Amino acid sequence: MSATIEELARRREAARIGGGEKRIAAQHAKGKLTARERLDVLLDEGSFEELDMFVEHNCTDFGMQDQVIPGDGVVTGSGTINGRLVFVFSQDFTVFGGSLSERHAQKICKVMDMALKVGAPVIGLNDSGGARIQEGVASLGGYAEVFQRNVLASGVVPQLSLIMGPCAGGAVYSPAMTDFIFMVKDSSYMFVTGPDVVKTVTNEVVTQEALGGAVTHTTKTSVADVAFEDDIEALLAARDFIDFLPASNRASVPERPTSDAWDRQEDSLDTLIPANANQPYDMHELIRKVVDEGDFFEIQPAHAANIICGFGRIEGRTVGFVANQPTVLAGVLDINSSKKAARFVRFCDAFDIPIVTFVDVPGFLPGTAQEHNGIIKHGAKLLFAYAEATVPKITVITRKAYGGAYDVMASKHLRGDLNYAWPTAEIAVMGAKGAVEIIFRGRTPEEIAERTAEYEARFANPFVAASKGFIDEVIQPHSTRRRIALGLRKLKGKALENPWKKHDNIPL
């Protein structure tokens, strides 16, 4: 018996050491943690239970039968984050460069299948050189098996990807189909074809970082959501982030005890809106003064900053926030902001997270670049997402709500449950000057000025919309948190179903 126990200990140690001390040192020299060290940071201490520690590859080509390392380049299992169950896989770059083999893929698929069965989030830590070339099509088949599970899990359990090293070729499509992607600056990258192939095919010279680094993907492409300075920061942020998400689409949002009074009055909000209608203000201030303890986790803060998306809590329960940002492009809706917000709204709806929308939008961004790149189709994504959503929806119009953008931003007409406006709100087809110049074309400047003042007096307020029932109540800014908290209480038992369909056909 003792010999068997010793053999178990020996095999476990062989799996834990991965590619060996030399490769572990090389990983550390790059400023990166090993696969197991990352799980130690991500999960509650002592909670990790590993599966398939002794799995080995089954390749016999190119001398691979003589290179066998238990675990085969990925650590898989389950653990807890702040006491809540999650399933994880962490690719081990010290073993065959973290390359994906048939057995490596089977290990990932096993934890994903289990997560779906029990209803718990899946977190993938990606650090891989791609498909294991020695296995040929078997490794490609392994990728496809993982992709299929990403699709089946979508909208059923939350999926979070942390890119903590290379992620290239076919490997990028698994993270791309997960709900959120975190990256690490200067040590992670994602691209379909690398710099060498790009140079060969298009003659462009580009670095890995510029082609697919964390900054590129969180500012230009929107492939990733947030970029972090190092592995530790990314993993600790993932712990905080998972705390906002429900375990599955059948579980309610998590609750956290809070000492922040639900009816807290925030008098400073009464002076948030500048007297000058063209002067911006920071919508982050409103969000942080409304949520519990000012705790707000923003998604894609560096991309399409003219709209803000993220998670906060009201009375300890998770809420999704969407807000136009007047300090960036006057809060106008464009292609990028429409896509960003639409995806966020659909995630919230899939997981029964209530949505609060703060509106200050002058319209859609004009110009040939926007029109030729499909603002009609992309703007329709946000419209579709809000109209489709059946979760509780509360909207607060703080200042401008003009034109079609008023409709799109969770208006009463898109089944908004509670639609409020501040006294400073202006709800109209367009701004007063533009409207008057169309209605009274050819009049003198004096007449235009007189009619503009008349139009402003008539429409530059929330009361016309309120008189038609499009606004449920005009509220004092300082009472915004209290109104939202009361609204969410009322809507907790909301039941609304869309007509039966296999699935909708969102304008992709």
C-alpha positions in Angstrom: 0.0 0.0 0.0 2.8 2.4 0.9 4.4 1.8 -2.5 1.2 2.7 -4.2 0.8 5.9 -2.2 4.4 6.8 -3.0 3.7 6.2 -6.7 0.7 8.5 -6.5 2.8 11.2 -4.9 5.5 10.8 -7.5 2.9 11.1 -10.4 1.3 14.1 -8.8 4.6 15.9 -8.4 5.5 15.1 -12.1 2.2 16.7 -13.2 2.7 19.7 -10.9 6.2 20.4 -12.2 4.8 20.6 -15.8 7.6 21.4 -18.3 10.2 21.5 -15.6 12.1 24.1 -13.5 13.9 25.5 -16.5 10.7 26.3 -18.4 9.0 27.6 -15.3 12.0 30.0 -14.8 11.6 31.1 -18.4 7.9 31.8 -17.8 8.7 33.9 -14.7 11.4 35.8 -16.6 8.7 37.0 -19.0 6.8 38.4 -16.0 4.2 35.6 -16.3 2.9 33.2 -13.7 2.6 29.5 -14.3 -0.8 27.8 -15.0 -1.1 26.6 -11.4 0.1 29.9 -9.8 -2.6 31.7 -11.7 -5.3 29.4 -10.3 -3.9 30.0 -6.8 -4.5 33.7 -7.3 -7.9 33.3 -9.0 -9.5 30.8 -6.7 -10.2 30.8 -3.0 -7.4 29.3 -1.0 -7.5 25.5 -0.9 -10.7 25.3 -3.0 -9.2 24.0 -6.3 -10.1 20.4 -7.1 -8.2 19.2 -10.1 -9.5 16.8 -12.7 -7.5 14.8 -15.3 -4.1 15.5 -13.7 -2.7 12.3 -15.2 -4.1 12.6 -18.8 -1.4 12.2 -21.5 -1.5 12.8 -25.2 -2.0 9.8 -27.6 0.3 11.0 -30.5 2.9 8.6 -31.8 4.1 10.7 -34.8 7.4 12.7 -35.0 8.8 11.0 -31.8 6.0 12.4 -29.6 5.6 9.0 -27.9 8.9 9.7 -26.2 7.7 13.2 -25.0 4.9 12.5 -22.5 4.1 14.9 -19.7 1.1 14.2 -17.4 -1.7 16.8 -17.7 -0.8 17.5 -21.3 -0.4 21.2 -21.1 -3.6 22.3 -19.4 -4.8 22.3 -15.8 -8.5 21.7 -15.4 -11.0 21.5 -12.5 -13.2 23.5 -10.3 -12.9 25.8 -7.3 -14.7 28.7 -5.6 -14.4 32.5 -5.9 -15.7 34.2 -2.7 -17.4 30.9 -1.9 -19.2 30.5 -5.3 -18.5 27.5 -7.6 -16.6 28.1 -10.9 -15.1 25.7 -13.4 -11.6 26.6 -14.8 -9.0 25.6 -17.2 -5.5 27.0 -17.3 -3.2 26.4 -20.2 0.4 25.6 -19.2 2.9 27.2 -21.6 5.8 25.2 -20.0 4.3 22.0 -21.5 4.7 21.9 -25.3 4.1 25.7 -25.3 0.6 25.1 -24.1 -0.3 23.8 -27.5 -3.7 22.1 -27.9 -3.8 18.4 -28.5 -6.8 16.1 -28.8 -6.5 15.0 -25.2 -5.8 18.6 -24.1 -9.1 19.6 -25.8 -11.0 16.7 -24.2 -9.9 18.0 -20.7 -11.3 21.5 -21.5 -14.5 20.0 -22.9 -15.0 17.9 -19.8 -15.1 20.8 -17.4 -17.3 22.8 -19.8 -19.8 20.0 -20.0 -19.8 19.8 -16.2 -20.3 23.5 -15.8 -23.3 23.3 -18.1 -24.8 20.3 -16.2 -24.6 22.0 -12.8 -25.0 25.7 -13.9 -21.7 27.4 -13.0 -19.4 30.0 -14.8 -16.5 28.8 -16.9 -13.2 30.7 -16.7 -10.5 30.0 -19.3 -6.9 31.1 -18.8 -5.4 31.1 -22.3 -1.6 30.8 -22.8 -1.0 28.6 -25.8 1.1 28.4 -28.9 -1.9 27.1 -30.8 -2.7 23.7 -32.3 -0.2 20.9 -31.7 1.2 20.6 -35.2 2.4 17.0 -34.6 -1.2 15.8 -34.2 -2.4 17.5 -37.4 -6.2 17.4 -37.9 -6.8 15.7 -34.5 -5.8 19.0 -32.8 -8.1 20.9 -35.2 -10.9 18.6 -34.3 -10.2 19.3 -30.6 -10.6 23.1 -31.2 -13.9 22.5 -32.9 -15.1 20.4 -30.0 -14.3 23.4 -27.7 -16.0 25.9 -30.0 -19.2 23.8 -30.1 -19.3 23.9 -26.3 -18.7 27.7 -26.2 -21.8 28.0 -28.4 -24.0 25.7 -26.3 -22.9 27.4 -23.1 -23.6 30.9 -24.5 -26.5 32.4 -22.6 -26.6 29.4 -20.2 -23.5 30.0 -18.0 -21.2 33.0 -18.0 -18.0 32.5 -19.8 -14.9 34.6 -19.1 -11.6 34.4 -21.0 -8.3 35.7 -19.6 -5.6 36.0 -22.4 -2.3 35.7 -20.5 0.0 34.8 -23.3 -0.1 34.0 -27.0 -3.5 33.1 -28.5 -3.2 32.8 -32.3 -4.8 31.1 -35.3 -7.9 29.0 -34.7 -7.3 29.4 -30.9 -8.7 32.9 -30.9 -12.2 31.8 -31.8 -12.9 30.1 -28.5 -12.3 33.3 -26.4 -14.2 35.3 -29.1 -17.3 33.3 -28.4 -17.1 33.8 -24.7 -19.0 36.7 -22.9 -16.0 38.7 -21.8 -12.2 38.8 -22.5 -9.5 40.2 -20.2 -6.0 40.7 -21.6 -2.6 41.5 -20.0 -0.5 44.3 -21.5 2.8 43.4 -23.2 2.5 39.7 -22.5 -0.7 38.6 -24.3 -1.9 38.9 -27.9 -4.6 37.6 -30.2 -4.6 37.4 -34.0 -5.7 35.0 -36.7 -2.4 35.3 -38.6 0.8 36.5 -37.1 3.2 39.3 -38.2 5.3 37.0 -40.4 2.3 35.8 -42.4 1.0 39.4 -42.7 4.3 40.5 -44.1 4.4 37.6 -46.6 0.9 38.2 -47.8 0.3 42.0 -47.6 3.9 43.2 -47.2 2.9 45.1 -44.0 5.5 45.2 -41.2 3.8 45.0 -37.8 4.7 43.9 -34.3 2.8 41.3 -32.4 1.7 44.0 -29.9 0.5 46.4 -32.6 -1.2 43.6 -34.5 -3.1 42.0 -31.6 -1.9 43.2 -28.2 -4.0 44.1 -25.3 -4.1 47.8 -26.1 -5.1 47.2 -29.7 -7.9 44.9 -28.8 -9.3 47.1 -26.0 -9.2 50.3 -27.9 -9.5 49.7 -31.7 -11.1 46.3 -32.3 -13.3 45.8 -29.2 -12.3 42.1 -29.3 -11.2 42.3 -25.6 -13.0 44.2 -22.8 -10.2 45.3 -20.3 -6.4 45.4 -20.4 -4.5 44.9 -17.2 -0.8 45.6 -16.3 0.1 42.1 -15.2 -1.2 38.6 -14.4 -2.0 39.4 -10.8 -4.1 42.5 -11.6 -6.0 40.6 -14.2 -6.8 37.6 -11.9 -7.8 39.8 -9.0 -10.1 41.8 -11.3 -11.6 38.5 -12.5 -12.4 37.6 -8.9 -14.2 41.0 -8.5 -16.0 40.7 -11.8 -17.3 37.1 -11.3 -18.9 38.4 -8.1 -21.3 40.5 -10.2 -22.5 37.6 -12.4 -25.2 35.0 -11.7 -24.1 31.3 -11.7 -26.3 30.5 -14.7 -29.4 31.7 -16.6 -31.5 29.8 -14.0 -29.9 31.4 -11.0 -30.8 34.9 -9.6 -28.2 37.6 -9.5 -25.8 37.4 -6.5 -26.5 39.5 -3.4 -23.9 41.2 -1.3 -24.6 42.8 2.1 -24.4 46.6 1.9 -24.6 49.4 4.4 -25.4 52.0 1.7 -29.0 53.2 2.3 -31.3 52.5 -0.5 -33.0 55.9 -0.2 -29.7 57.8 0.1 -30.2 61.4 -1.2 -27.4 62.7 -3.4 -27.9 66.5 -3.4 -24.8 67.1 -5.7 -26.8 65.5 -8.6 -29.1 68.6 -8.6 -26.2 70.6 -10.0 -24.6 67.9 -12.3 -26.2 69.3 -15.5 -24.4 72.5 -16.6 -26.5 75.6 -17.3 -24.9 75.7 -20.8 -26.6 72.9 -22.9 -23.4 72.4 -24.9 -21.2 71.9 -21.9 -20.3 68.3 -21.1 -20.4 66.5 -17.8 -19.1 63.1 -16.7 -21.8 60.4 -16.6 -19.5 58.3 -14.5 -20.2 60.7 -11.6 -23.9 59.9 -11.9 -23.4 56.2 -12.0 -21.0 56.1 -9.1 -23.3 58.2 -6.9 -26.3 56.0 -7.7 -24.7 52.5 -7.1 -23.9 50.9 -3.8 -20.6 52.3 -2.3 -19.7 53.8 -5.7 -18.6 50.3 -6.8 -18.8 50.2 -10.7 -17.1 47.6 -12.9 -16.9 49.2 -16.4 -16.7 47.0 -19.6 -14.7 48.2 -22.5 -13.8 51.6 -20.9 -11.2 52.3 -23.6 -13.4 51.5 -26.6 -16.4 53.6 -27.9 -16.2 55.8 -24.7 -19.2 57.8 -25.9 -21.2 55.1 -24.2 -20.6 53.6 -20.8 -21.5 49.9 -20.0 -20.8 48.0 -16.8 -22.1 46.4 -13.6 -23.0 48.0 -10.3 -25.3 47.0 -7.4 -28.4 48.5 -6.0 -29.4 47.2 -2.5 -26.7 44.6 -2.9 -28.0 43.1 -6.2 -26.3 43.3 -9.6 -27.6 45.8 -12.1 -26.3 46.5 -15.7 -25.8 50.1 -16.5 -25.8 51.7 -19.9 -25.2 55.5 -20.2 -24.4 58.0 -22.9 -21.2 59.9 -22.1 -21.4 63.6 -22.9 -17.7 64.2 -22.5 -16.9 62.0 -25.6 -18.4 63.0 -28.9 -21.2 64.7 -26.9 -22.6 61.2 -26.1 -23.7 60.6 -29.7 -24.5 57.1 -30.9 -22.2 55.7 -33.6 -21.3 52.3 -35.0 -18.9 51.3 -32.2 -21.0 52.5 -29.3 -24.1 50.8 -30.8 -22.3 47.4 -31.1 -20.7 47.7 -27.6 -24.0 48.5 -25.9 -26.1 46.0 -27.8 -23.8 43.1 -26.8 -23.9 44.3 -23.2 -27.7 44.6 -23.1 -28.1 41.1 -24.6 -25.8 39.6 -22.0 -27.8 41.2 -19.2 -31.0 40.0 -20.8 -29.7 36.4 -21.2 -28.8 36.3 -17.5 -31.8 38.1 -16.1 -29.8 41.2 -14.9 -31.9 44.3 -14.7 -30.8 47.2 -17.0 -30.7 50.9 -15.9 -30.1 53.3 -18.8 -29.0 57.0 -18.3 -29.8 59.0 -21.4 -28.2 62.1 -22.8 -28.0 61.6 -26.5 -28.1 64.2 -29.3 -28.7 61.6 -32.0 -26.7 59.4 -34.3 -23.3 60.5 -35.6 -23.7 62.0 -39.2 -21.1 61.5 -42.0 -20.2 59.4 -45.0 -17.9 57.2 -42.9 -20.7 56.2 -40.6 -23.2 55.7 -43.4 -20.9 53.8 -45.7 -19.8 51.5 -42.8 -23.4 50.6 -42.0 -24.6 52.8 -39.1 -28.1 51.8 -40.1 -27.4 48.1 -39.5 -25.2 48.6 -36.5 -27.6 51.1 -34.8 -30.4 48.6 -35.4 -28.4 46.1 -33.2 -28.9 48.3 -30.1 -32.5 49.0 -31.0 -33.1 45.2 -31.4 -31.3 44.4 -28.1 -33.4 46.8 -26.0 -36.6 45.8 -27.8 -35.9 42.1 -27.3 -34.9 42.4 -23.7 -37.5 41.1 -21.2 -35.6 41.9 -18.0 -36.6 44.9 -15.8 -35.7 48.1 -17.7 -35.5 51.5 -16.0 -34.5 54.6 -18.0 -33.6 58.1 -16.7 -33.3 60.9 -19.2 -30.9 63.5 -17.8 -30.6 66.0 -20.6 -30.9 65.5 -24.4 -32.9 62.7 -26.0 -33.2 63.6 -29.7 -34.5 61.9 -32.7 -34.3 58.1 -33.3 -31.7 57.9 -30.6 -34.4 58.7 -28.1 -36.3 55.7 -29.3 -33.3 53.4 -29.3 -32.1 54.2 -25.7 -34.6 52.0 -23.8 -37.6 54.3 -24.5 -41.1 53.5 -23.1 -42.0 52.4 -26.7 -39.4 49.5 -26.4 -41.2 48.1 -23.4 -39.4 50.3 -20.9 -40.9 49.5 -17.5 -40.2 52.8 -15.7 -39.1 55.8 -17.7 -38.1 58.8 -15.7 -36.8 62.2 -16.7 -34.9 64.9 -14.8 -36.4 68.5 -15.1 -33.4 69.3 -17.4 -34.5 66.7 -19.9 -35.2 67.7 -23.5 -37.1 65.1 -25.5 -37.7 66.2 -29.2 -37.1 65.2 -32.8 -34.0 67.4 -32.9 -32.5 70.4 -31.3 -34.5 73.7 -31.4 -32.3 75.6 -34.0 -32.2 72.7 -36.5 -35.9 72.1 -36.2 -36.8 75.7 -36.7 -34.6 76.1 -39.7 -36.5 73.3 -41.3 -40.0 74.3 -40.3 -39.5 77.9 -41.1 -37.1 77.7 -44.0 -36.4 81.1 -45.7 -37.3 83.3 -42.7 -35.1 86.1 -41.5 -32.5 85.5 -38.8 -34.6 87.5 -36.4 -37.7 85.4 -37.1 -35.6 82.2 -36.8 -34.3 83.4 -33.4 -37.8 84.2 -32.2 -39.2 80.8 -33.4 -36.2 79.0 -31.8 -37.0 80.5 -28.4 -40.6 79.5 -28.9 -39.7 75.9 -29.9 -37.4 75.7 -26.8 -40.1 76.9 -24.5 -42.5 74.3 -26.0 -40.3 71.2 -26.5 -37.0 71.7 -24.5 -38.4 70.1 -21.4 -39.8 66.7 -20.4 -43.4 67.7 -19.9 -44.7 67.2 -23.5 -43.4 63.5 -23.4 -44.8 63.2 -19.8 -48.2 64.5 -20.9 -48.4 61.6 -23.5 -47.4 59.0 -20.9 -44.0 58.4 -22.6 -42.3 59.5 -19.3 -43.8 58.0 -16.1 -42.5 60.7 -13.8 -40.3 63.8 -13.8 -38.0 63.3 -10.8 -35.6 65.3 -8.8 -32.0 64.3 -9.6 -31.1 63.9 -5.9 -33.8 61.2 -5.6 -32.5 59.1 -8.6 -31.0 56.2 -6.4 -34.2 56.0 -4.4 -36.4 55.9 -7.5 -34.2 53.2 -9.1 -34.1 51.1 -5.9 -37.9 51.3 -5.5 -38.4 50.5 -9.2 -36.2 47.4 -9.0 -38.1 46.2 -6.0 -41.4 46.5 -7.9 -40.0 44.8 -11.0 -38.4 41.9 -9.1 -41.2 39.6 -10.1 -41.6 40.9 -13.6 -42.8 38.2 -16.1 -42.7 38.9 -19.8 -42.1 36.5 -22.7 -41.4 37.1 -26.3 -43.4 35.1 -28.9 -42.1 31.5 -29.4 -39.3 31.3 -31.9 -36.3 29.0 -32.5 -34.2 32.2 -32.3 -34.4 35.7 -33.5 -32.4 37.1 -36.4 -30.6 40.1 -35.0 -29.1 42.4 -37.7 -25.5 41.2 -37.3 
